[in-house]
Amino acid sequence: MSATPHQALRSSSTALVIGGGLGGLSAAIHLRLAGAHVLLLEANERVGGRAGLLRFDGYRFDTGPSLLNYPWVFENLFGAAGKRMRDYVDLIPVDPSIRFQWPDGASFTLSARLDLLIEECSRLEPGSAPAVMAFLRDTRLKYDLAFAKLVSRNADSLWEWVRPLTLRECARISVWRSLHAELGRFFRNRRIREALGSYGMYLGGSPFELPGFFSILAYGELAYGLWLPRGGIFGLIEGVERLARELGVDIRVNARVRGIRVENARVQGIELESGEILDAPVVISNVDLPATNLRLLPQAYADRAARRTQRTSMTCGAITFYWGLRRALPNMPHHSIFLPDDYRGAFDALFRTRRPSDDPAFYTSIASATDAALAPPGAATMFVLVPVPLLEAAHTEQWDSIVQDMRRHILKRLARHGIAIGREDIVHEIVWTPPEWERRFGLHRGSAFGAAHTLLQNGPLRSSNWSRDIHGLYYAGASTTPGTGLPMVALSGKLAAERALS
Ligand SMILES: Cc1cc2nc3c(=O)[nH]c(=O)nc-3n(C[C@H](O)[C@H](O)[C@H](O)COP(=O)(O)OP(=O)(O)OC[C@H]3O[C@@H](n4cnc5c(N)ncnc54)[C@H](O)[C@@H]3O)c2cc1C
């Protein structure tokens, strides 16, 4: 058993990356920039993983992520290679960014423009302009601290992690309060708190359970805006893939890895489903971390990992609808979140009783409202995401009936807001449930966002990006550090590469 991750990779040796999600692509780029020969093996027909592409009848959909924030993280990824992101990816601003809607017709619209933000908050909570400014000051401080001192570097112990923080900074990061309680420090209005708290869903978590520190999620979007790459989120993946190939990363698709080969607690390489054997002293797995350990490691290591995995708390699953609509929906903005009357009850159903809620929150994205080329002329793409419990909450046939219930609920709720979509408006529908997400991308228990971001699963308390059992094995992606979401997994690839090279 090795105690440190050091010196697994010399700059001229070969490294294998399993999985071409954004974390895997980022790891491959950083390894290649350090001089390694990099071969990336992706099971599916294209890279991107959860940030994949669906195309039918002239409609183009992103499979998972639809919100792109913290663009500077991606600029840094291209910048590391001496390139400019704008030569690869065309980012279109989306502002106002998100509209929140409640069943009684109330709404709240967020914008990265300060005057509009203050106006909107003041409409719901008169006199709240100073609270908005205080919130932005507080979250800015946390956000800057997070990226300057916490999430952008590797650390193996709590002490090493927080060492760069002053005592005053430690006190300000609000890890002891829930996100919901943290928002209550600034806003009295329940709708503002519910709207900003529902950013917890970006991490697949409940605002009643996530640490208050995650108030930075809203700040990141307000300060740096929300964006859509031209061509959809997959436009970003295409740009990053192009960069990787230009740098000389060898990418093989339709190449499913069957297992990681290990001898004397050292990585030897991998074996593909085809039976092909590849040798390398370093493997970075971008396959969801618990799934890597349970399915790709030799039995003795997998058994050991199984005990740890049982203790890992995962984020929720998702049912995703991809609707090719016959007509545009001029009254609907690009992004909306539909919140229920019983906000707390919906989160409790998801994370405590673990059953699909009768009145779930859901999220819609009409990317063609920003990039018309994503749908045929006059038509629209509509993506709907409903957070649901993990795949073991229901059998396959039960998922079918849950989908029917959710579709009915969504259409009814939209109609209530004056957005009437008849079945005849939906030219083509594709639906993915947690079992489908698991099957396509190997997501542990069908969890859409990976390991949860509870207090005890952050920083060095989160599953580490290097194996303590197997020398030369590293992890990149949503279930390891720093966490889930496109910017975070891009960083995770960099951090995993640094481990392999350190
Ligand atoms: C529905 C949904 C909505 C989301 N919305 C957003 C959003 O709006 N904004 C945002 O920032 N984030 C969002 N996320 C989160 C974001 O998509 C993920 O955090 C991120 O894409 C995960 O990237 P990853 O690097 O962990 O790899 P993954 O995307 O999980 O990729 C892993 C890759 O490994 C491959 N693989 C698996 N097994 C094997 C094998 N045996 N051999 C070879 N290859 C294999 C898979 O095919 C896949 O390509 C969303 C996620 C989901 C599911």
PDBQT file of the ligand as one rigid body, heavy atoms in Angstrom, charges set to zero:
ROOT
HETATM    1  C1  LIG A 601     -29.021  15.853 -16.122  1.00  0.00    +0.000 C 
HETATM    2  C2  LIG A 601     -27.779  16.598 -15.706  1.00  0.00    +0.000 A 
HETATM    3  C3  LIG A 601     -27.744  17.973 -15.738  1.00  0.00    +0.000 A 
HETATM    4  C4  LIG A 601     -26.585  18.658 -15.383  1.00  0.00    +0.000 A 
HETATM    5  N1  LIG A 601     -26.572  20.019 -15.474  1.00  0.00    +0.000 NA
HETATM    6  C5  LIG A 601     -25.408  20.677 -15.295  1.00  0.00    +0.000 A 
HETATM    7  C6  LIG A 601     -25.311  22.053 -15.623  1.00  0.00    +0.000 A 
HETATM    8  O1  LIG A 601     -26.285  22.665 -16.096  1.00  0.00    +0.000 OA
HETATM    9  N2  LIG A 601     -24.119  22.682 -15.454  1.00  0.00    +0.000 N 
HETATM   10  C7  LIG A 601     -23.014  22.016 -14.992  1.00  0.00    +0.000 A 
HETATM   11  O2  LIG A 601     -21.935  22.631 -14.865  1.00  0.00    +0.000 OA
HETATM   12  N3  LIG A 601     -23.073  20.690 -14.664  1.00  0.00    +0.000 NA
HETATM   13  C8  LIG A 601     -24.234  20.005 -14.827  1.00  0.00    +0.000 A 
HETATM   14  N4  LIG A 601     -24.302  18.668 -14.582  1.00  0.00    +0.000 N 
HETATM   15  C9  LIG A 601     -23.139  17.993 -13.997  1.00  0.00    +0.000 C 
HETATM   16  C10 LIG A 601     -22.074  17.696 -15.051  1.00  0.00    +0.000 C 
HETATM   17  O3  LIG A 601     -22.677  17.164 -16.196  1.00  0.00    +0.000 OA
HETATM   18  C11 LIG A 601     -21.090  16.692 -14.517  1.00  0.00    +0.000 C 
HETATM   19  O4  LIG A 601     -20.562  17.104 -13.265  1.00  0.00    +0.000 OA
HETATM   20  C12 LIG A 601     -19.907  16.479 -15.473  1.00  0.00    +0.000 C 
HETATM   21  O5  LIG A 601     -20.307  16.476 -16.822  1.00  0.00    +0.000 OA
HETATM   22  C13 LIG A 601     -19.266  15.155 -15.127  1.00  0.00    +0.000 C 
HETATM   23  O6  LIG A 601     -18.084  15.001 -15.864  1.00  0.00    +0.000 OA
HETATM   24  P1  LIG A 601     -17.057  13.854 -15.525  1.00  0.00    +0.000 P 
HETATM   25  O7  LIG A 601     -15.715  14.316 -15.964  1.00  0.00    +0.000 OA
HETATM   26  O8  LIG A 601     -17.194  13.420 -14.103  1.00  0.00    +0.000 OA
HETATM   27  O9  LIG A 601     -17.358  12.644 -16.462  1.00  0.00    +0.000 OA
HETATM   28  P2  LIG A 601     -18.651  11.947 -17.097  1.00  0.00    +0.000 P 
HETATM   29  O10 LIG A 601     -19.420  12.956 -17.846  1.00  0.00    +0.000 OA
HETATM   30  O11 LIG A 601     -19.338  11.104 -16.099  1.00  0.00    +0.000 OA
HETATM   31  O12 LIG A 601     -17.883  11.020 -18.145  1.00  0.00    +0.000 OA
HETATM   32  C14 LIG A 601     -17.338   9.773 -17.823  1.00  0.00    +0.000 C 
HETATM   33  C15 LIG A 601     -17.036   9.089 -19.137  1.00  0.00    +0.000 C 
HETATM   34  O13 LIG A 601     -16.538   7.773 -18.874  1.00  0.00    +0.000 OA
HETATM   35  C16 LIG A 601     -17.062   6.909 -19.870  1.00  0.00    +0.000 C 
HETATM   36  N5  LIG A 601     -16.978   5.537 -19.388  1.00  0.00    +0.000 N 
HETATM   37  C17 LIG A 601     -17.710   4.948 -18.407  1.00  0.00    +0.000 A 
HETATM   38  N6  LIG A 601     -17.320   3.656 -18.253  1.00  0.00    +0.000 NA
HETATM   39  C18 LIG A 601     -16.320   3.451 -19.142  1.00  0.00    +0.000 A 
HETATM   40  C19 LIG A 601     -15.501   2.318 -19.441  1.00  0.00    +0.000 A 
HETATM   41  N7  LIG A 601     -15.638   1.142 -18.799  1.00  0.00    +0.000 N 
HETATM   42  N8  LIG A 601     -14.564   2.434 -20.439  1.00  0.00    +0.000 NA
HETATM   43  C20 LIG A 601     -14.387   3.623 -21.093  1.00  0.00    +0.000 A 
HETATM   44  N9  LIG A 601     -15.131   4.721 -20.838  1.00  0.00    +0.000 NA
HETATM   45  C21 LIG A 601     -16.083   4.621 -19.877  1.00  0.00    +0.000 A 
HETATM   46  C22 LIG A 601     -18.487   7.392 -20.036  1.00  0.00    +0.000 C 
HETATM   47  O14 LIG A 601     -19.055   6.933 -21.247  1.00  0.00    +0.000 OA
HETATM   48  C23 LIG A 601     -18.283   8.902 -20.004  1.00  0.00    +0.000 C 
HETATM   49  O15 LIG A 601     -18.033   9.432 -21.283  1.00  0.00    +0.000 OA
HETATM   50  C24 LIG A 601     -25.441  17.946 -14.935  1.00  0.00    +0.000 A 
HETATM   51  C25 LIG A 601     -25.458  16.548 -14.896  1.00  0.00    +0.000 A 
HETATM   52  C26 LIG A 601     -26.620  15.872 -15.300  1.00  0.00    +0.000 A 
HETATM   53  C27 LIG A 601     -26.613  14.367 -15.309  1.00  0.00    +0.000 C 
ENDROOT
TORSDOF 0
